[in-house]
């Protein structure tokens, strides 16, 4: 099936407009949400040179660690998406714990690197729902403001990830520096006073093949 025909399956708020190779999401008014891809020392303005869309899924796989980054930034928003670990034999790499993540509030000024400044919803076997605060971003969690660092992990409240290969639903709500992370309908982490309160969305590929679908970003006025 032609990949271009599948792009409207990923939408922002309303049914998508006429798709293009660079637009994986769009508003009803026709504003496309464009992504670019990055792997070490190389940026792809056309992200589908590196990753693929098929059967309504964004599929991240291959031998180069990297990410998809939105070109647009968001302040207050709610983001929902689904992910699953790609268990197809032809895509498998290594035997360690599967590891990925969804980042948000990546500042416009943050340079492309593995990994840029921002807040990460950790997606990892045994740790899905943790906060990872990258490149000196700070957050107050359960009354404690975390000291800045290169990569600071804050444990989730409990385990909610489904078995490998099943679809999971992530919801992230970010309003005026208050962040709430939900996994499969359950609150798994929350914090306040985020030092980064505006920025881009990023889907990580850390070497574990993973699929994303049904990505919705709703700005909160």
Residue frames as qw, qx, qy, qz and C-alpha x, y, z in Angstrom:
[[0.000, 0.888, 0.461, 0.000, 0.00, 0.00, 0.00],
 [0.347, 0.635, -0.041, 0.689, 1.24, 3.51, -0.77],
 [0.425, -0.257, -0.519, 0.695, 2.70, 5.09, 2.40],
 [0.038, -0.122, -0.025, -0.992, 1.24, 8.48, 1.52],
 [0.511, -0.399, -0.508, -0.566, -2.30, 7.15, 1.82],
 [0.648, -0.393, -0.612, 0.225, -1.64, 6.22, 5.45],
 [0.282, 0.184, -0.299, 0.893, -0.52, 9.59, 6.77],
 [0.378, -0.458, -0.087, -0.800, -3.99, 10.91, 7.71],
 [0.744, -0.368, -0.556, -0.034, -4.35, 8.10, 10.25],
 [0.519, -0.300, -0.381, 0.704, -2.19, 10.15, 12.62],
 [0.016, 0.754, 0.360, 0.549, -4.03, 13.36, 13.44],
 [0.213, -0.080, -0.420, 0.879, -3.95, 16.46, 15.58],
 [0.262, 0.263, 0.382, -0.847, -7.40, 17.35, 16.87],
 [0.654, 0.486, 0.147, -0.561, -9.30, 16.92, 13.58],
 [0.874, 0.294, 0.352, 0.162, -9.18, 14.76, 10.46],
 [0.475, -0.391, 0.352, 0.705, -6.03, 15.38, 8.51],
 [0.422, 0.750, -0.106, -0.498, -5.72, 17.54, 5.46],
 [0.845, 0.503, -0.181, -0.001, -4.19, 16.35, 2.20],
 [0.796, -0.495, 0.204, 0.283, -1.04, 14.47, 3.28],
 [0.441, 0.804, -0.396, 0.045, 2.52, 15.14, 2.21],
 [0.803, 0.144, -0.496, 0.299, 5.71, 13.16, 2.75],
 [0.262, 0.303, -0.495, 0.771, 6.75, 15.57, 5.51],
 [0.458, -0.320, 0.190, -0.807, 3.41, 15.82, 7.33],
 [0.301, -0.083, -0.945, 0.096, 2.53, 13.02, 9.73],
 [0.073, -0.584, -0.696, 0.412, -0.10, 15.04, 11.59],
 [0.059, 0.274, 0.290, 0.915, -2.34, 17.98, 10.68],
 [0.207, 0.341, 0.532, -0.747, -5.16, 20.17, 11.94],
 [0.410, 0.620, 0.669, -0.002, -8.51, 20.59, 10.25],
 [0.154, 0.916, 0.011, -0.370, -7.43, 24.08, 9.21],
 [0.786, 0.593, -0.080, 0.159, -4.63, 22.57, 7.16],
 [0.106, -0.842, 0.508, -0.147, -1.66, 23.33, 9.43],
 [0.890, 0.155, -0.422, 0.073, 0.71, 20.40, 8.99],
 [0.605, -0.713, 0.354, -0.004, 2.76, 19.08, 11.88],
 [0.703, 0.588, -0.395, 0.067, 6.10, 18.38, 10.27],
 [0.831, -0.484, 0.224, 0.155, 8.75, 16.04, 11.59],
 [0.459, 0.704, -0.542, 0.020, 12.42, 15.73, 10.86],
 [0.965, -0.213, -0.109, 0.110, 14.68, 12.81, 11.75],
 [0.028, 0.843, -0.511, 0.167, 18.08, 12.89, 13.39],
 [0.961, -0.162, -0.090, 0.205, 20.75, 10.28, 13.88],
 [0.598, -0.587, 0.098, 0.536, 24.27, 10.94, 15.06],
 [0.255, -0.454, 0.330, 0.787, 25.62, 14.00, 13.22],
 [0.010, 0.119, 0.689, 0.715, 22.99, 13.84, 10.47],
 [0.371, 0.384, 0.443, -0.720, 19.59, 15.53, 10.12],
 [0.153, 0.251, 0.830, 0.474, 16.96, 14.34, 7.62],
 [0.307, 0.134, 0.058, -0.940, 14.43, 16.96, 6.56],
 [0.762, 0.009, -0.396, -0.513, 12.49, 14.09, 4.99],
 [0.472, -0.448, 0.679, -0.340, 12.28, 11.71, 7.99],
 [0.921, 0.151, 0.259, -0.250, 10.92, 8.84, 5.90],
 [0.558, 0.627, -0.541, 0.058, 14.38, 8.42, 4.40],
 [0.041, 0.416, -0.808, 0.414, 15.31, 6.97, 7.81],
 [0.334, 0.112, 0.812, -0.465, 12.04, 5.64, 9.25],
 [0.140, -0.184, -0.784, -0.577, 8.79, 4.38, 7.74],
 [0.530, 0.093, 0.357, -0.764, 5.02, 4.73, 7.95],
 [0.355, 0.033, -0.846, -0.396, 3.09, 1.56, 7.19],
 [0.429, -0.428, -0.790, -0.095, -0.34, 0.21, 8.14],
 [0.339, -0.841, -0.219, -0.361, -1.02, 3.40, 10.10],
 [0.749, -0.592, -0.029, 0.296, 2.14, 3.10, 12.21],
 [0.195, 0.868, -0.441, 0.121, 5.35, 5.08, 12.46],
 [0.977, -0.143, -0.048, 0.152, 8.01, 2.37, 12.66],
 [0.025, -0.875, 0.477, -0.083, 11.42, 3.15, 14.16],
 [0.949, -0.147, 0.245, 0.132, 14.08, 0.50, 13.57],
 [0.638, 0.700, -0.215, 0.237, 17.54, -0.04, 12.12],
 [0.815, -0.116, -0.254, 0.507, 21.15, 0.09, 13.23],
 [0.271, 0.339, -0.124, 0.892, 21.37, 3.87, 13.87],
 [0.219, -0.572, -0.611, 0.501, 20.13, 5.39, 17.13],
 [0.072, 0.184, 0.220, 0.955, 18.11, 8.55, 16.56],
 [0.138, 0.485, 0.652, -0.567, 14.73, 10.22, 16.76],
 [0.102, 0.630, 0.539, 0.550, 11.80, 11.96, 15.13],
 [0.183, -0.361, -0.342, 0.848, 11.40, 15.60, 16.22],
 [0.211, 0.830, 0.516, 0.032, 8.45, 17.90, 15.60],
 [0.380, 0.326, 0.082, 0.862, 9.37, 21.20, 13.99],
 [0.313, -0.701, -0.191, -0.612, 6.58, 22.94, 15.92],
 [0.196, 0.101, -0.701, 0.678, 6.76, 23.83, 19.60],
 [0.483, -0.597, -0.543, -0.340, 3.99, 23.61, 22.19],
 [0.127, -0.460, 0.467, -0.744, 3.39, 25.35, 25.50],
 [0.522, -0.037, 0.663, -0.535, 0.41, 23.93, 27.37],
 [0.574, 0.230, -0.602, -0.505, -0.82, 20.75, 25.68],
 [0.780, -0.149, 0.554, -0.251, -2.12, 17.22, 26.02],
 [0.359, 0.473, -0.732, -0.333, -0.39, 14.51, 24.01],
 [0.825, -0.074, 0.498, -0.255, -1.77, 11.01, 23.52],
 [0.486, 0.508, -0.645, -0.299, -0.27, 8.18, 21.49],
 [0.962, -0.151, 0.185, -0.135, 0.00, 4.42, 21.35],
 [0.203, 0.667, -0.713, -0.073, 3.20, 2.39, 21.19],
 [0.972, -0.148, 0.158, -0.093, 4.21, -1.24, 21.08],
 [0.340, -0.570, 0.683, 0.306, 7.51, -3.05, 20.90],
 [0.708, 0.478, -0.361, -0.374, 8.09, -4.42, 17.40],
 [0.680, -0.353, 0.637, -0.086, 8.56, -8.15, 18.00],
 [0.858, 0.496, -0.035, -0.129, 8.89, -9.21, 14.36],
 [0.871, -0.251, 0.231, 0.354, 11.95, -11.42, 14.01],
 [0.648, 0.511, 0.170, 0.538, 13.40, -9.57, 11.03],
 [0.018, 0.876, -0.039, 0.481, 13.70, -6.31, 13.05],
 [0.758, -0.644, -0.067, 0.080, 15.22, -7.66, 16.28],
 [0.444, 0.652, -0.394, 0.473, 18.55, -6.31, 17.54],
 [0.048, 0.431, -0.658, 0.616, 20.41, -7.35, 20.69],
 [0.560, -0.327, -0.762, -0.011, 19.09, -9.04, 23.83],
 [0.159, -0.032, -0.504, 0.848, 19.02, -6.26, 26.44],
 [0.129, 0.600, 0.639, -0.465, 16.00, -4.52, 27.93],
 [0.284, 0.614, 0.506, 0.535, 13.93, -2.74, 25.32],
 [0.288, -0.548, -0.215, 0.755, 14.38, 1.01, 25.60],
 [0.209, 0.545, 0.428, 0.690, 12.82, 4.08, 24.00],
 [0.155, -0.485, -0.454, 0.731, 10.98, 7.22, 25.10],
 [0.147, 0.788, 0.448, 0.396, 8.72, 10.13, 24.30],
 [0.376, -0.224, -0.217, 0.872, 10.26, 13.55, 24.97],
 [0.040, 0.852, 0.446, 0.272, 8.47, 16.87, 25.30],
 [0.225, -0.968, 0.013, 0.110, 9.31, 20.49, 26.07],
 [0.744, -0.019, 0.221, 0.630, 12.50, 20.20, 24.02],
 [0.022, -0.798, -0.060, 0.599, 13.51, 23.89, 23.74],
 [0.636, 0.767, 0.080, 0.022, 13.81, 25.45, 20.29],
 [0.059, 0.884, -0.460, 0.047, 17.34, 26.44, 21.30],
 [0.754, -0.349, 0.555, 0.027, 18.38, 22.85, 22.11],
 [0.279, 0.568, -0.662, -0.402, 20.86, 21.52, 19.57],
 [0.938, 0.102, -0.219, -0.248, 20.37, 18.13, 17.97],
 [0.086, 0.499, -0.828, 0.240, 22.25, 15.49, 19.93],
 [0.762, -0.223, -0.586, -0.160, 21.66, 12.11, 21.57],
 [0.004, -0.685, -0.707, -0.178, 19.84, 13.25, 23.70],
 [0.093, 0.511, 0.027, 0.854, 18.77, 16.93, 23.74],
 [0.084, -0.006, 0.553, -0.829, 17.42, 18.93, 26.67],
 [0.561, -0.222, -0.355, -0.714, 13.83, 18.22, 27.68],
 [0.580, -0.205, 0.610, -0.500, 11.57, 15.95, 29.70],
 [0.384, 0.174, -0.845, -0.330, 11.31, 12.28, 28.78],
 [0.854, -0.137, 0.214, -0.454, 8.47, 9.87, 29.43],
 [0.116, -0.443, 0.883, 0.108, 10.69, 6.83, 29.77],
 [0.911, 0.160, -0.065, -0.376, 9.56, 3.81, 27.73],
 [0.258, 0.507, -0.812, 0.126, 11.67, 0.90, 28.93],
 [0.755, -0.220, -0.612, -0.084, 11.10, -2.62, 30.19],
 [0.628, -0.387, -0.521, 0.429, 10.70, -2.30, 33.97],
 [0.284, -0.337, -0.182, 0.879, 10.83, 1.50, 33.97],
 [0.059, 0.465, 0.540, 0.699, 8.04, 2.79, 31.71],
 [0.300, -0.847, -0.399, -0.183, 6.61, 5.97, 33.18],
 [0.583, -0.449, -0.113, 0.667, 9.79, 7.27, 34.82],
 [0.186, 0.978, -0.040, -0.090, 10.72, 10.90, 34.27],
 [0.746, -0.042, 0.116, 0.654, 14.12, 11.39, 32.66],
 [0.015, 0.977, 0.061, -0.206, 15.25, 15.02, 32.96],
 [0.807, 0.214, 0.193, 0.515, 17.88, 15.74, 30.34],
 [0.451, 0.386, 0.045, 0.804, 20.59, 18.38, 29.99],
 [0.178, -0.035, -0.409, 0.894, 19.89, 20.28, 33.24],
 [0.445, -0.433, -0.365, -0.694, 16.10, 20.50, 32.98],
 [0.013, 0.052, -0.784, 0.618, 14.63, 20.50, 36.50],
 [0.549, -0.385, -0.505, -0.544, 11.26, 19.43, 37.92],
 [0.311, -0.307, 0.629, -0.643, 9.71, 19.23, 41.39],
 [0.658, -0.084, -0.681, -0.309, 8.43, 15.71, 42.05],
 [0.712, -0.487, -0.505, 0.032, 6.66, 14.69, 45.26],
 [0.414, -0.906, -0.063, 0.063, 7.93, 17.79, 47.03],
 [0.630, -0.467, 0.331, 0.524, 11.55, 17.52, 45.92],
 [0.456, 0.850, -0.153, -0.215, 13.11, 19.71, 43.24],
 [0.937, 0.036, 0.166, 0.306, 15.57, 17.54, 41.39],
 [0.300, -0.706, 0.330, 0.551, 19.09, 18.88, 41.03],
 [0.625, 0.699, -0.186, -0.294, 20.07, 19.58, 37.43],
 [0.554, -0.378, 0.695, 0.257, 22.19, 17.03, 35.61],
 [0.142, 0.301, -0.715, -0.615, 22.89, 15.45, 32.26],
 [0.577, -0.161, -0.675, -0.430, 20.32, 12.67, 32.80],
 [0.213, -0.174, 0.673, -0.687, 18.26, 12.53, 36.01],
 [0.417, -0.237, -0.816, -0.324, 15.79, 9.66, 36.49],
 [0.384, -0.157, 0.456, -0.787, 12.70, 9.94, 38.73],
 [0.042, 0.088, 0.995, 0.031, 10.90, 6.68, 39.40],
 [0.442, -0.299, -0.491, -0.688, 7.30, 6.11, 38.35],
 [0.536, -0.318, 0.399, -0.673, 4.56, 5.37, 40.89],
 [0.732, -0.030, 0.646, -0.214, 3.91, 1.81, 39.67],
 [0.189, -0.140, 0.838, 0.493, 4.04, -0.72, 36.83],
 [0.577, 0.484, 0.347, -0.559, 1.38, -0.43, 34.11],
 [0.271, 0.493, -0.627, -0.539, 3.08, -1.58, 30.88],
 [0.917, 0.152, 0.119, -0.348, 1.42, -4.41, 28.97],
 [0.816, -0.158, 0.487, 0.268, 3.26, -7.56, 27.79],
 [0.186, -0.429, 0.545, 0.696, 5.76, -7.22, 24.96],
 [0.092, 0.151, 0.800, 0.574, 4.11, -6.76, 21.58],
 [0.023, -0.720, -0.692, 0.039, 0.82, -5.36, 22.92],
 [0.137, 0.635, 0.155, 0.744, -0.28, -1.77, 22.34],
 [0.367, -0.479, -0.492, 0.628, 0.08, 0.68, 25.24],
 [0.081, 0.848, 0.321, 0.415, -1.48, 4.14, 25.54],
 [0.441, -0.172, -0.260, 0.842, 0.50, 7.13, 26.77],
 [0.017, -0.890, -0.336, -0.306, -1.08, 10.42, 27.82],
 [0.485, -0.120, -0.225, 0.836, 1.00, 13.44, 28.81],
 [0.059, -0.909, -0.364, -0.195, -0.56, 16.63, 30.15],
 [0.525, -0.086, -0.138, 0.836, 1.61, 19.72, 30.53],
 [0.069, -0.870, -0.351, -0.340, 0.11, 22.96, 31.86],
 [0.132, -0.911, 0.190, -0.341, 2.19, 25.89, 33.15],
 [0.144, 0.592, -0.736, 0.296, 5.10, 23.67, 34.12],
 [0.645, -0.184, 0.622, -0.404, 2.96, 20.97, 35.74],
 [0.429, 0.319, -0.764, -0.363, 3.48, 17.57, 34.09],
 [0.737, -0.097, 0.539, -0.397, 1.29, 14.49, 34.47],
 [0.287, 0.355, -0.820, -0.345, 2.17, 11.19, 32.81],
 [0.795, 0.011, 0.379, -0.474, -0.40, 8.42, 32.33],
 [0.143, 0.294, -0.897, -0.297, 0.12, 4.88, 31.06],
 [0.298, -0.246, -0.890, -0.242, -2.87, 2.79, 30.02],
 [0.394, -0.671, -0.400, -0.484, -5.23, 5.16, 31.85],
 [0.706, -0.604, -0.276, 0.247, -3.30, 5.22, 35.16],
 [0.006, 0.952, -0.250, 0.177, -1.28, 8.16, 36.54],
 [0.925, -0.032, -0.178, 0.335, 2.32, 6.93, 36.78],
 [0.537, -0.162, -0.136, 0.817, 4.21, 10.17, 37.49],
 [0.057, 0.908, 0.311, 0.273, 3.63, 13.87, 38.03],
 [0.542, -0.230, -0.155, 0.793, 5.65, 16.97, 38.78],
 [0.059, 0.957, 0.279, -0.046, 5.51, 20.77, 38.92],
 [0.184, -0.905, 0.229, 0.309, 7.73, 23.79, 38.26],
 [0.836, 0.228, 0.299, 0.400, 9.36, 22.38, 35.14],
 [0.270, -0.615, 0.195, 0.715, 12.23, 24.62, 34.06],
 [0.006, -0.072, 0.659, 0.748, 11.34, 23.96, 30.40],
 [0.376, 0.429, 0.614, -0.545, 7.73, 24.93, 29.75],
 [0.609, 0.680, 0.013, -0.409, 7.67, 25.20, 25.97],
 [0.152, -0.521, 0.761, 0.356, 9.16, 23.08, 23.25],
 [0.578, 0.295, -0.579, -0.493, 9.02, 20.31, 20.71],
 [0.901, -0.130, 0.304, -0.281, 7.89, 16.68, 20.79],
 [0.228, 0.580, -0.770, -0.140, 10.37, 13.86, 20.15],
 [0.974, -0.052, 0.051, -0.212, 9.98, 10.10, 19.56],
 [0.224, -0.695, 0.679, 0.077, 13.14, 8.22, 20.53],
 [0.952, 0.211, -0.217, -0.050, 14.76, 5.27, 18.84],
 [0.334, -0.754, 0.558, -0.095, 17.41, 3.79, 21.13],
 [0.141, 0.399, -0.892, -0.159, 18.02, 0.60, 19.19],
 [0.295, 0.198, 0.902, -0.247, 14.88, -1.31, 20.24],
 [0.090, -0.231, -0.643, -0.725, 12.43, -1.52, 17.31],
 [0.102, 0.431, 0.639, -0.629, 9.20, 0.25, 18.26],
 [0.045, 0.480, 0.639, 0.600, 5.95, 1.30, 16.59],
 [0.067, 0.325, 0.388, -0.860, 3.87, 4.44, 17.29],
 [0.018, -0.434, -0.700, -0.567, 0.35, 5.26, 16.12],
 [0.266, -0.782, -0.533, -0.186, -2.67, 7.49, 16.82],
 [0.427, -0.148, -0.240, 0.859, -0.62, 10.53, 17.82],
 [0.075, -0.837, -0.431, -0.330, -2.81, 13.45, 18.98],
 [0.371, -0.095, -0.290, 0.877, -1.50, 16.77, 20.27],
 [0.126, -0.811, -0.520, -0.235, -4.15, 19.06, 21.73],
 [0.221, 0.319, -0.248, 0.888, -3.02, 22.60, 22.67],
 [0.320, -0.650, -0.641, 0.254, -4.57, 23.78, 25.93],
 [0.112, 0.669, 0.114, 0.726, -5.65, 27.41, 25.91]]
